Amino acid sequence: MKRIGLLSDTHAYWDERYIKYFSECDEIWHAGDIGSMEIVDKFQSFKPFRAVYGNIDGQDIRAIYSKHLRFTVEGADIWMTHIGGYPGKYDREVIPEIYRNPPDLFISGHSHILKVLYDKTLKLLHINPGAAGKYGFHKKRTLVRFTIDDKIFKDLEVIELGEK
């Protein structure tokens, strides 16, 4: 069983509450637009950290993280990318692969819109954790926590960090 802390779109903004809310997590995942190596360093020094780069991330972050990350945790096939869309409106770049080889969990960021949706056609869970930073049009800053237990996703929590 693994407890996951998920966020996106920090845009170089650090909030000490990331530590508070992710303290009981086994890993932290960031779905892009990290914004600075300082943010990367803080997360890496705290917990095991997986991330993808986003459209605002510079070459320093792109040199370390990929555009797409596909991995397995607790038997579940995970695909994380920054610009991926959501069920019914997947980004054209992910469409061929997501239909050919759908993951169990598809994570994207970019929109700054919190979404947790089940795709009945592809039989996958989609999560966009919204935006944890202060840059963008969103009104509330959000994080997500959930557990993966033998391919089962459970105990999902949305955490509001307040107004941006």
PEFENQUI-V526246 format. One record per residue. RES is the residue in one small letter. D_CENTER is the distance of its C-alpha to the mean C-alpha in Angstrom with 1 decimal. Layout:
BEGIN
res & d_center
RES & D_CENTER
RES & D_CENTER
END
This chain:
BEGIN
res & d_center
m & 18.6
k & 15.3
r & 13.6
i & 9.9
g & 8.5
l & 4.9
l & 4.9
s & 5.3
d & 8.9
t & 10.8
h & 13.5
a & 15.4
y & 15.8
w & 16.0
d & 16.6
e & 18.4
r & 17.0
y & 13.6
i & 16.1
k & 17.8
y & 15.0
f & 13.4
s & 16.9
e & 17.2
c & 14.0
d & 14.7
e & 11.5
i & 8.7
w & 5.4
h & 4.5
a & 3.5
g & 7.2
d & 10.2
i & 10.6
g & 14.3
s & 16.4
m & 17.2
e & 18.2
i & 14.7
v & 13.9
d & 17.2
k & 16.7
f & 13.5
q & 15.3
s & 18.4
f & 17.0
k & 15.1
p & 14.0
f & 11.1
r & 9.0
a & 7.6
v & 8.4
y & 10.7
g & 10.9
n & 14.2
i & 15.4
d & 14.9
g & 18.3
q & 19.9
d & 19.5
i & 15.7
r & 16.2
a & 18.8
i & 16.5
y & 13.2
s & 13.4
k & 12.4
h & 11.4
l & 10.7
r & 12.3
f & 13.2
t & 14.7
v & 14.3
e & 17.1
g & 18.4
a & 15.3
d & 14.3
i & 10.6
w & 9.7
m & 6.6
t & 7.8
h & 7.8
i & 10.8
g & 11.1
g & 12.5
y & 12.9
p & 15.8
g & 19.0
k & 17.7
y & 15.7
d & 15.9
r & 19.2
e & 17.8
v & 15.8
i & 18.6
p & 21.0
e & 18.8
i & 16.9
y & 20.4
r & 22.0
n & 19.7
p & 17.1
p & 14.5
d & 14.4
l & 10.7
f & 9.1
i & 5.5
s & 5.8
g & 6.2
h & 9.7
s & 11.8
h & 11.2
i & 12.0
l & 10.6
k & 11.1
v & 11.5
l & 14.0
y & 15.9
d & 17.3
k & 20.8
t & 21.9
l & 19.4
k & 19.0
l & 15.2
l & 12.7
h & 10.2
i & 7.4
n & 6.4
p & 6.0
g & 8.6
a & 9.7
a & 10.5
g & 13.1
k & 16.5
y & 16.8
g & 16.8
f & 18.4
h & 16.4
k & 18.6
k & 16.5
r & 13.7
t & 11.2
l & 9.0
v & 8.5
r & 10.2
f & 11.5
t & 13.8
i & 14.4
d & 18.2
d & 20.0
k & 17.7
i & 17.6
f & 14.6
k & 16.1
d & 16.3
l & 13.3
e & 13.6
v & 12.6
i & 13.7
e & 15.3
l & 16.1
g & 18.8
e & 20.0
k & 18.8
END
